[in-house]
Amino acid sequence: MNCLETRGEDLLLRIHVQPGAKSSAVAGRHGNAVKIRLRARPVEGAANAALCAFLCASLGLSRRQVALLRGETARDKVIAIHAPGSAARALLQEWTQDSSPATENP
């Protein structure tokens, strides 16, 4: 799977999470995934909740449009994003490029 795939109306995004960072931000690529640093610690699902909140805020989506598919307890995760025809697709394409600059949490 590439960093970003289309499955029907959904986008599947492969993410590598770095919890406990100074600030939440997109940090470019990590192998075949988008690296996202999160302030939240990986305790009792806090990092997963923070990841979904970060994606919603960054992409201008509602919480019901973002779902964790795989990797609940791992750093490598697959997120389903239901955003047909939205501007979120363009931003996700930028994130999946190798030279993507860091994007701070809005």
Residue frames as a rotation matrix with the C-alpha (Angstrom) as fourth column:
MET 1
0.582 0.813 0.000 0.00
0.813 -0.582 0.000 0.00
0.000 0.000 -1.000 0.00
ASN 2
-0.304 -0.604 0.737 1.25
0.532 -0.749 -0.395 3.48
0.791 0.272 0.549 -0.84
CYS 3
-0.977 -0.075 -0.199 0.93
0.207 -0.560 -0.802 6.34
-0.051 -0.825 0.563 1.63
LEU 4
-0.398 0.865 -0.306 -2.42
-0.538 -0.490 -0.686 7.27
-0.743 -0.109 0.660 0.13
GLU 5
-0.966 0.179 0.188 -4.87
0.259 0.662 0.703 5.03
0.002 0.728 -0.686 -1.72
THR 6
-0.470 0.879 -0.076 -8.39
-0.883 -0.468 0.042 5.47
0.001 0.087 0.996 -2.97
ARG 7
-0.948 0.320 -0.001 -10.98
0.319 0.947 -0.026 2.83
-0.008 -0.025 -1.000 -2.10
GLY 8
0.018 0.988 0.156 -14.38
0.988 -0.042 0.152 3.80
0.156 0.152 -0.976 -3.41
GLU 9
0.628 0.273 0.729 -15.19
0.223 -0.960 0.167 7.20
0.746 0.058 -0.663 -1.91
ASP 10
0.954 -0.288 -0.090 -12.68
0.050 -0.141 0.989 6.74
-0.297 -0.947 -0.120 0.92
LEU 11
0.388 -0.920 -0.044 -9.00
-0.514 -0.177 -0.839 7.56
0.765 0.348 -0.542 1.10
LEU 12
0.908 -0.220 -0.355 -6.73
0.409 0.646 0.645 5.21
0.087 -0.731 0.677 3.03
LEU 13
0.544 -0.724 0.424 -3.79
-0.542 -0.689 -0.481 6.98
0.640 0.032 -0.767 4.63
ARG 14
0.510 -0.510 -0.693 -0.82
0.688 0.725 -0.027 5.11
0.516 -0.463 0.721 6.07
ILE 15
0.636 -0.217 0.740 0.60
-0.455 -0.880 0.133 6.97
0.623 -0.422 -0.659 9.07
HIS 16
-0.049 -0.671 -0.739 3.62
0.718 0.491 -0.493 6.54
0.694 -0.556 0.458 11.33
VAL 17
0.784 0.461 0.415 2.91
0.031 -0.697 0.716 8.24
0.620 -0.548 -0.561 14.67
GLN 18
-0.449 -0.864 -0.227 5.50
0.464 -0.009 -0.886 9.72
0.764 -0.503 0.405 17.02
PRO 19
0.654 0.752 -0.082 3.66
0.437 -0.286 0.853 10.30
0.618 -0.593 -0.516 20.33
GLY 20
0.605 -0.353 -0.714 4.98
0.701 -0.190 0.688 12.54
-0.378 -0.916 0.133 23.09
ALA 21
-0.182 -0.671 0.719 6.39
0.892 -0.421 -0.167 15.18
0.414 0.611 0.674 20.72
LYS 22
-0.846 -0.222 -0.485 6.80
0.424 -0.831 -0.360 18.87
-0.323 -0.510 0.797 21.56
SER 23
-0.343 0.776 -0.529 3.94
-0.648 -0.603 -0.464 19.79
-0.680 0.184 0.710 19.21
SER 24
0.147 0.491 0.859 1.54
0.400 0.764 -0.506 18.05
-0.905 0.418 -0.084 16.87
ALA 25
0.153 -0.172 -0.973 2.61
-0.760 -0.650 -0.004 18.34
-0.632 0.740 -0.231 13.23
VAL 26
0.983 -0.010 0.183 3.03
0.136 0.704 -0.697 16.51
-0.122 0.710 0.694 9.93
ALA 27
0.376 -0.924 -0.071 6.75
-0.435 -0.243 0.867 15.71
-0.818 -0.295 -0.493 9.70
GLY 28
-0.200 -0.457 -0.867 7.08
-0.977 0.027 0.211 14.48
-0.073 0.889 -0.452 6.11
ARG 29
0.554 0.350 -0.755 7.54
-0.550 0.835 -0.017 10.83
0.625 0.425 0.655 5.18
HIS 30
-0.131 -0.561 0.817 8.65
-0.858 0.478 0.190 7.80
-0.497 -0.676 -0.544 7.16
GLY 31
-0.781 -0.181 0.598 9.25
0.102 0.907 0.407 4.97
-0.616 0.379 -0.690 4.70
ASN 32
-0.791 0.566 0.231 5.91
0.360 0.127 0.924 4.25
0.494 0.815 -0.304 3.06
ALA 33
0.176 0.839 -0.515 3.88
0.976 -0.079 0.204 6.38
0.130 -0.539 -0.832 5.48
VAL 34
0.206 -0.030 0.978 3.24
0.006 -0.999 -0.032 9.98
0.979 0.012 -0.206 6.46
LYS 35
-0.480 -0.432 -0.764 4.96
0.772 0.206 -0.602 10.79
0.417 -0.878 0.234 9.76
ILE 36
0.311 0.610 0.728 2.86
-0.030 -0.760 0.649 12.70
0.950 -0.224 -0.218 12.25
ARG 37
-0.800 -0.541 -0.259 4.22
0.308 0.000 -0.951 13.93
0.515 -0.841 0.167 15.56
LEU 38
0.318 0.943 0.099 1.66
0.232 -0.179 0.956 14.16
0.919 -0.281 -0.276 18.37
ARG 39
-0.311 -0.347 0.884 1.86
-0.704 -0.541 -0.460 15.91
0.638 -0.766 -0.076 21.72
ALA 40
0.595 0.690 0.412 -0.34
-0.789 0.402 0.465 13.23
0.155 -0.601 0.784 23.28
ARG 41
-0.550 -0.705 0.448 1.19
-0.791 0.612 -0.007 10.27
-0.269 -0.358 -0.894 25.07
PRO 42
-0.380 0.399 -0.834 0.24
-0.476 0.689 0.547 6.72
0.793 0.605 -0.072 24.01
VAL 43
-0.992 0.086 0.093 -1.81
-0.053 0.393 -0.918 6.10
-0.115 -0.916 -0.385 27.14
GLU 44
-0.448 0.882 0.148 -5.32
0.434 0.359 -0.826 4.58
-0.782 -0.305 -0.544 27.07
GLY 45
0.072 0.505 0.860 -6.03
0.988 0.084 -0.132 5.66
-0.139 0.859 -0.492 23.49
ALA 46
0.432 0.094 -0.897 -5.08
0.268 -0.963 0.028 9.32
-0.861 -0.252 -0.441 24.02
ALA 47
-0.588 -0.728 -0.353 -2.70
-0.170 -0.315 0.934 9.35
-0.791 0.609 0.062 21.04
ASN 48
-0.694 0.407 0.593 -5.32
0.716 0.473 0.513 7.75
-0.072 0.781 -0.620 18.76
ALA 49
0.410 0.876 -0.255 -7.91
0.854 -0.467 -0.231 10.33
-0.321 -0.123 -0.939 19.80
ALA 50
0.201 -0.430 -0.880 -5.36
-0.024 -0.900 0.435 13.12
-0.979 -0.066 -0.191 19.32
LEU 51
-0.822 -0.505 0.264 -4.43
0.202 0.176 0.963 11.77
-0.533 0.845 -0.042 15.89
CYS 52
-0.258 0.812 0.523 -8.06
0.964 0.183 0.192 11.76
0.060 0.554 -0.830 14.72
ALA 53
0.606 0.462 -0.648 -8.61
0.568 -0.822 -0.055 15.25
-0.558 -0.334 -0.760 16.16
PHE 54
-0.242 -0.795 -0.557 -5.43
-0.053 -0.562 0.825 16.52
-0.969 0.229 0.094 14.45
LEU 55
-0.832 -0.051 0.552 -6.49
0.510 0.319 0.799 15.07
-0.217 0.946 -0.239 11.09
CYS 56
0.169 0.976 0.139 -10.01
0.984 -0.159 -0.075 16.53
-0.051 0.149 -0.987 11.40
ALA 57
0.551 0.005 -0.834 -8.69
0.276 -0.945 0.177 19.99
-0.787 -0.328 -0.522 12.29
SER 58
-0.450 -0.854 -0.262 -5.95
-0.051 -0.269 0.962 19.95
-0.891 0.446 0.078 9.63
LEU 59
-0.908 0.082 0.411 -8.18
0.412 0.354 0.840 18.67
-0.077 0.932 -0.355 6.85
GLY 60
-0.743 0.668 -0.047 -11.37
-0.665 -0.744 -0.063 20.54
-0.077 -0.015 0.997 7.79
LEU 61
-0.448 0.556 -0.700 -13.35
-0.119 0.739 0.663 17.35
0.886 0.380 -0.265 8.32
SER 62
0.365 0.607 0.706 -15.86
-0.865 -0.060 0.499 16.19
0.345 -0.792 0.503 10.90
ARG 63
-0.345 -0.533 0.773 -14.97
-0.832 0.554 0.011 13.40
-0.434 -0.639 -0.635 13.32
ARG 64
0.397 0.584 0.708 -17.27
-0.205 0.809 -0.551 10.95
-0.895 0.074 0.440 11.55
GLN 65
0.901 -0.105 -0.421 -15.23
-0.425 -0.014 -0.905 11.33
0.089 0.994 -0.057 8.34
VAL 66
-0.095 -0.991 -0.099 -12.04
-0.797 0.135 -0.588 9.92
0.596 0.023 -0.803 9.95
ALA 67
0.873 0.396 0.286 -11.72
-0.488 0.712 0.505 6.33
-0.004 -0.580 0.814 11.22
LEU 68
-0.232 -0.938 0.257 -8.82
-0.932 0.290 0.218 4.28
-0.279 -0.188 -0.942 12.51
LEU 69
0.610 0.452 -0.651 -8.78
-0.681 0.719 -0.140 1.00
0.404 0.529 0.746 10.54
ARG 70
0.691 -0.474 -0.546 -5.56
0.485 0.864 -0.136 -0.66
0.536 -0.171 0.827 11.71
GLY 71
-0.252 -0.964 0.085 -2.85
0.455 -0.195 -0.869 -0.09
0.854 -0.180 0.488 14.28
GLU 72
0.713 0.648 0.266 -4.76
0.077 -0.450 0.890 0.80
0.697 -0.614 -0.371 17.44
THR 73
0.918 -0.391 -0.060 -1.78
0.069 0.008 0.998 -0.08
-0.390 -0.920 0.035 19.66
ALA 74
0.177 -0.880 0.440 1.01
0.934 0.291 0.206 0.39
-0.310 0.375 0.874 17.10
ARG 75
-0.278 -0.366 -0.888 2.88
0.075 -0.930 0.359 3.40
-0.958 0.033 0.286 15.75
ASP 76
-0.986 -0.034 -0.162 2.02
-0.161 -0.049 0.986 2.38
-0.041 0.998 0.042 12.19
LYS 77
-0.339 0.941 0.028 -1.65
0.129 0.076 -0.989 3.01
-0.932 -0.331 -0.147 11.47
VAL 78
-0.853 0.248 0.458 -4.09
0.459 -0.059 0.887 3.03
0.247 0.967 -0.064 8.58
ILE 79
-0.567 0.652 -0.503 -6.75
0.036 -0.590 -0.807 5.74
-0.823 -0.476 0.311 8.63
ALA 80
-0.367 0.562 0.742 -9.88
0.928 0.160 0.337 5.82
0.071 0.812 -0.580 6.45
ILE 81
-0.720 0.133 -0.681 -10.89
0.036 -0.973 -0.227 9.32
-0.693 -0.188 0.696 5.40
HIS 82
-0.100 0.780 0.618 -14.31
0.966 0.226 -0.130 9.79
-0.241 0.583 -0.776 3.88
ALA 83
-0.055 -0.011 -0.998 -13.92
0.048 -0.999 0.008 13.03
-0.997 -0.048 0.056 1.93
PRO 84
-0.035 0.059 0.998 -15.21
0.935 0.353 0.012 12.64
-0.352 0.934 -0.068 -1.63
GLY 85
0.227 0.118 0.967 -14.43
0.781 -0.615 -0.108 15.65
0.582 0.780 -0.231 -3.80
SER 86
0.929 0.151 -0.336 -13.03
0.344 -0.682 0.645 17.74
-0.132 -0.715 -0.686 -0.96
ALA 87
0.645 -0.731 0.222 -10.02
-0.538 -0.641 -0.548 20.01
0.543 0.234 -0.807 -0.62
ALA 88
0.581 -0.408 0.704 -8.69
-0.577 0.404 0.710 17.47
-0.575 -0.818 -0.001 1.90
ARG 89
0.841 -0.247 0.481 -7.53
0.458 0.798 -0.391 15.31
-0.288 0.549 0.785 -1.02
ALA 90
0.676 -0.603 0.424 -5.16
0.075 -0.516 -0.853 18.03
0.733 0.609 -0.303 -2.26
LEU 91
0.424 -0.518 0.743 -3.66
-0.884 -0.416 0.215 18.55
0.197 -0.747 -0.635 1.19
LEU 92
0.681 -0.150 0.717 -3.22
-0.226 0.888 0.400 14.80
-0.697 -0.435 0.571 1.65
GLN 93
0.852 -0.405 0.332 -1.43
0.477 0.336 -0.812 14.64
0.217 0.850 0.480 -1.69
GLU 94
0.484 -0.688 0.541 0.98
-0.484 -0.726 -0.489 17.33
0.729 -0.025 -0.684 -0.43
TRP 95
0.494 -0.252 0.832 1.59
-0.818 0.189 0.543 15.39
-0.294 -0.949 -0.113 2.78
THR 96
0.790 -0.114 0.603 2.47
0.123 0.992 0.026 12.23
-0.601 0.054 0.797 0.88
GLN 97
0.801 -0.593 0.083 5.19
-0.055 -0.212 -0.976 13.91
0.596 0.777 -0.203 -1.19
ASP 98
0.328 -0.768 -0.550 8.76
0.851 0.493 -0.180 13.27
0.409 -0.409 0.816 -0.04
SER 99
-0.681 -0.683 0.264 9.59
0.547 -0.714 -0.436 16.96
0.487 -0.153 0.860 0.41
SER 100
0.346 0.921 0.179 6.52
0.484 -0.339 0.807 17.87
0.804 -0.192 -0.563 2.45
PRO 101
-0.585 -0.523 0.620 7.20
-0.234 -0.623 -0.746 20.66
0.777 -0.582 0.242 4.99
ALA 102
-0.794 0.280 -0.540 6.03
0.607 0.426 -0.671 20.25
0.042 -0.860 -0.508 8.56
THR 103
-0.257 0.806 0.533 2.45
-0.019 -0.556 0.831 21.36
0.966 0.204 0.159 9.17
GLU 104
-0.987 -0.114 0.116 1.71
-0.105 -0.095 -0.990 22.56
0.124 -0.989 0.082 12.69
ASN 105
-0.434 0.873 -0.222 -1.58
0.901 0.417 -0.121 21.81
-0.013 -0.252 -0.968 14.40
PRO 106
-0.382 0.334 0.862 -4.03
0.289 -0.843 0.454 24.63
0.878 0.422 0.226 13.61
